């Protein structure tokens, strides 16, 4: 879970894709939430095996001024960001949003 290590690594922003609320040795979503003062974007889909509730609650509880939880019907990880059309990848609306976040536009 990317959000679990964001503060310790000095991240400027967090994008967590398909992350479960707890991952191996990472802090849980509940433990990470109070440390997330940077922009936070988390996305999951109905196809992900993790429980949506802890990740959505983490985003809501984060003190960040810029935060969003996105729920999609299909996709996992990278598949949430791209579509395969005509043998090339194109960005989904979420992929375009993540690209903007990487560039510092967290709107």
PyMOL commands that set and color helices and strands:
alter all, ss='L'
color gray80, all
select helices_A, chain A and resi 2-9+29-33+52-61+77-80+93-102
alter helices_A, ss='H'
color red, helices_A
select strands_A, chain A and resi 13-17+39-45+67-72+82-85+88-91
alter strands_A, ss='S'
color yellow, strands_A
deselect
rebuild
show_as cartoon
